[in-house]
Amino acid sequence: MRLLAIDPGLKVTGYACLEAAGSARDAVSIVEAGCFRFKAGASIADRLLELDRDLAELLERTRPDAASVEALFSHTAHPRAAIVMAHARGVILLRLREAGLTPIELPPKTVKKALTGSGSAGKAQIQRAVQAELKLAEPPEPHDIADAMAIGLAGLWRSAPGATVG
């Protein structure tokens, strides 16, 4: 199975296309991973348009069978961040559905717990867990790519027969 995972944002959106050659955890390979960076001075509408175009090209290039996306979350100290993220998620979810995919939406705590055993793991912990899981020489940088890889791994594990990922 080939799965496209997305860590949404309007400054940076991380993505990772992973392929599982079976149900074994060690059979996962990276097809492509990266991030879309948006101009800080651009309007939200312009960033959303750019995100849509970038994602359409990515879907054409990678041709995934499935998708996973970070679910919406908010911090009471930063409610605006959730609103901005919701805009990006809306474009992402629409583009994925238009491509015939039904995205698996995974809350950050679920992804963190699946990778590290703790729902409150930090960015560095996630990077190291992804490095170990995918047998990478170095932790993925920037963290947006590592987060997308983690979302992808959790999505693959959730899709596997007998899955237990929350």
ABEGO torsion letter per residue (X at the ends): XBBBBBBBBAABBBBBBBBBAEABAAABBBABBEBBBBBAABBAAAAAAAAAAAAAAAAAAAGBABBBBBBBBBBAABAAAAAAAAAAAAAAAAAAAAAGBBBBBBBAAAAAAAAAGBAABBAAAAAAAAAAAAGBABBBOBAAAAAAAAAAAAAAAAABBGBABX
